[in-house]
Each structure stands twice: as structure tokens, then as C-alpha cells.
Amino acid sequence: MLDEVTPLILTYNEAANIDRTLQHLSWAKKIVVIDSYSTDETLEILNSYLRVQLMQRKFDTHATQWNYGLEQVTSAWVLSLDADYIITDELTAEIASLPADGDIDGYFAFFKYCVFGKPLRGTILPPRQVIFRQEKAIYIDDGHTQLLKINGKSGMLSSYIHHDDRKPLSRWLWSQDRYMVIEAKKILETANSELSLGDRIRKQKVLAPFIVLFYCLIVKGGIFDGWHGWYYALQRILAEILLAIHLIEAEKLKP
């Protein structure tokens, strides 16, 4: 199966992460990377890997960027990764054991969120469909991120991906502020009946940060991870506060 899989990665100023991600893809014959004109050392790192096929495209939306990447893949299967996703040895072995010609067209994977390299007990990250047949897939925009639509059957992997972002807090804040502008627009322009329970709670602005704190520390056991768990919980609270501020701003500035 590994011979049939091409990793696909999007990058923009990922010098803090991309080398570790690529090191865990030593099995791949080719790795397709779509870069949004990075200005740090990302390109230098990518060019040091002979198996990397690097292309640059100006970023517009996540879905169009991912779909452009899919068009560059020539293998039957795609492994779609963010630049801070680490494929564990256990997951590599599980992918290798999958039938390339079976009746499943895509597989979801669970995540372990890492803080300063330490995997936490739990995360609010949902499973993501990361490996799939190239010809059966298309991405669509969904708020600040994207959804993958598979025309076929899906399965679930048992091994984990490590989400291990080592970029500085200032970059995280910059990204979250941009994301929450888009997320607020999606929430306000979608009928309540079509919003998920989580987004209906977020639309109320006040409740979500407190619910996220309880969920991260108590339900997911983050309190037992010490300051690593608190760091993650505080990040998620801050993200929800940013969203609430953008929701208020959008409502008050609405004509």
C-alpha cells in the first residue's frame, strides 16, 4: 500500500515544523508540497529533500489550495497532511497493511495534540479523513478550514497522528485571528437550524470559552497533563474569545 500513497502537504512559513514532518515520511517515493510563497527557511528545507515535488501557488482558500494539490498527485492514494502533522511509526505500519484494492475509499485518523512535543491525554480535534483515493475526493470550504468529500465508503484507522506545532505564539495568534474572521462570517450567515450544536453555542459568545475550559481540563483530562494541559486549554479559550469578539464586531458593524 505504501507504494500507492503520495503525501500531500500545504506550507506557509513552516520552518519550525516541516523538517520533522518530512523525516517521518521516509517511506514515500514522492511528496507533493504546495507552498503559499513562504518567506522563512521553509523552501530551503523542502529543497533539501530530493523526493519533494515543490510547487508554489498564491493562497486564496483552503479548499482550492488542497484541490490544486490533488491535481498534482499521480498515485492512486493520497495522504493529506498539515505541515505540523507527524505520522507515527504505528500509523505507517497500519497504512502499509491496508488493501490498496479493497472496497474502502478513505480512512479517518485520530489525533494526539502535542504541546512542546509532549502528547496530551486528550484533544478537541475531531478525527480527520487523511488517506483516500485521489479520484474519489474533492475539498469544499467550511468556515476557516475545509471539508473533504469522498464519493465512496470510509473506514477508521486505530493509530494516531501527532499534531505537533512548534511555531511561536505570535504566529498562532496571527493565524487564529484570521481564522476567526472567516468562522464568524460562516456562523452569522448560516441558519441556526443548519448549525451544529457547537456552533450554536459559540454564536451565544459567552458560554463557549467556559465550556471549552471544562472540556479540555476535565472531560479530556488535560488537568493531569500539568502545565502542558493548561497551555492547550488556555489556547482554546483564547481562540473562542477571539471568535466571540469577531462575532460582536460583525454584528455591530452590520449595515
N, C-alpha and C positions, 0 to 999 in steps of 0.2 A: 504493500500500500504506500509506503513512504516514497517509492519511485514515481508514484502517480500524483503526488501532492506538491504544489508550489506555495510557499508562504508569501503573503501579500501584506505589506506594511505601509502605512502613511506616516510621514515625518514632517515636522517643522520645529527646528531648533531643539533636537532631542539628543544632543551630545552627552547629556548626563545619563542617558538610558540605552541608546541604540546598540552600543558595543556589547553589553551584557545580553541583550535580546538576541543578537546575531550569534553569539557564542553558543547559545542553546539550540541553534538550528544547523549544526554542523552536518546533519544528515541530508540536508536539502541540496538537490542538484542545482537549483536556481532559486533566487529570492527576488521577487519584484518589489521595488520600493518606489512609491510616488511621493516626491518631496515638494513642499509648497515654498520653495526658494528660501531655504534655511540660511541664516546669516552667522551661525556659530560654527563649531567644528563638525557638525553632523555630516556634511558632504565628504570631508576628509576621512572620517571613519568609514563611511559607506564605500568609498573608493578603494579602501584597503582590503576589501573582501572581493575576491575575483568572481564569486558566484552571485554577487548582487547585480541585478539589472536595474539601473537607476534612471528614472525619468522625472522631469520636473513639470509641474502644472500649477498655475495660479489657483489658489483655493477659492471656491465660491460656496458650495455646501458640502457637507459630509457625504451625502448620497451620491452626488455627481462625481466627487473625487474617488469614492470607492468603486463606482461603476466604471470609471475610466481605468482604474487599476484592474478590474475584472477583464476588461477588453485586452489587456496585455498578457494575460495568463494563457498559456497554450496547453497546460496539462489538464487532465480530466477533473482533478480535485484542487480546491483552494483552501489554504489555512489563513484566515484573515486575522491580523494581529495589530493592536496598537503598539507603538514603539516602546511602551513600558510593560509589555506582557512577556513573562518568562515561561517558556514551555519546559515543564519539569521532565526529568528522565522517565518518571512513571507515565506521564501523558504521551511522551514519544513512543514508549513501548506499546501503549494501548492503541495509538493510531496505527502503528505498524501491524497490529493484529487484526485491524478492520478489513472486511472483504471489499476489495475495490469494485467488484461487480455485483454486490448484493442489492437488496431492494430498498435500502435506506439511502436517502439523497442528501442528508445533512445531519450533523451531530452538535448538540449543545454541550458546553463545558461549564463547570462551576469555577468560582474564583476564590483564592485566598488573598486578601488585601494585605500588603506589607507596609510597615512604617519603619523607615530607616533600615530596610532589609529584613525585618522580623515579621513573619506571617502572623496575623491576628487570628483569634478563635472564630470570629465571625465577621460578616460584612453585609452591607445593604445592597451590594452589587448583585443583580439577578444573573442567572445563567445566560450565556450568550451562544448563539449558533456560530461556531468558529470554523468548522470544517464542512465543506459541502461541494457538490458537483457544480462546476463552473457554468455549465449550460442550463442549470435549473434555477439560477439565482439572479436576483436583482435587488438593489438597495433603494429605499424610499426615505425621504426626510421625515423626522419625527421630533419636533421641538429642536433642541440644541444638538441632537445626535441623529442616529439613523436606525432604521429597521431593515433587517434582511428578510426578504420574502422568498421562500423556497417552493417551487412547484413540484411537490413530492412528499415523501414520508421523512420524518425526523426521528432521531434517536438521542440518547443521553450517554455521555461519557462519565466514567466514575472518577477519573483522575482530575487534578486541579491545574489551573493556570495561576501563576503568581502575578498579581498586579503590583508592580514594584517601581513606583515613580520616585526618582531621586532629584527631580528638578527643584529649584529653590521655591520657597513660599511665595515670593513676589510673582513668579511665573504662574503658580497655581491661582493666586488671586486674580491676575490678569485674565486667565482662561475662564474662571468661574464667572467673572463679571460679564464677559462676552456671552457665555452660555446662558446666563440667566435672563439677559435681554431677550434672547430668542425663546427661552422657555416661558417667560411671562406672556409674550405675544401669543404663543400657542394656547396657553391656558385661557387667556381672555377671549380668544377668537373661536374657541371650541364650546359647543353647548354643554351645559352641566351633565346632561344625560349621556353624553359621549365621553366624558372624562372618567378616568379611573378613580377609585376611592382615594388613592394617594394624592392625585392632582386636585380633587375636590377639597381635600383637607388643606393643601397648600394654597388654594385660592382664598381661604379664610385668613391667611397671612400670619396670624398669631400662634396657632396651635402647632404647626409643623415643627418649629425648632425644638419645642419641649418634647414632642413625640419622638423625634429623631434622637434626642439625648437619651431618653429612656430605652429606646430600641437598641441603640448602639452599645450602651453600657450594661444594660440588664438582660434584655432578650438575647442579644448576640454575645454576651459575656465579656464585653470589652473591659469592664472594670477589673477583670482578672489578668488583663494584659498590662496592667500598670500604666505608666505614662504613655506608652505606645497606644494603648486603647483610648486614653483620654485625648491624645493628639488627634486620632481619627474622628472621635465623637465631636470634638470642637471644630474640626474642619467641616464636618457635615452640618453642624449647627450654623456655622458661618455661611455656608452655601445657601441654606434655607432662609437665613436673614437677608442675604443679598437678593434672593428671589422675591421675598416679601417687599423689600424696598422698591424693586423694579415694578412689581405689580401696583403698588400705591402710586408710583410716579406715572406709570402708563395710564392709570385710571384718572388721575388728577389733570394730566395734560391732554386728555382726550377731548377733541373739539365738541 
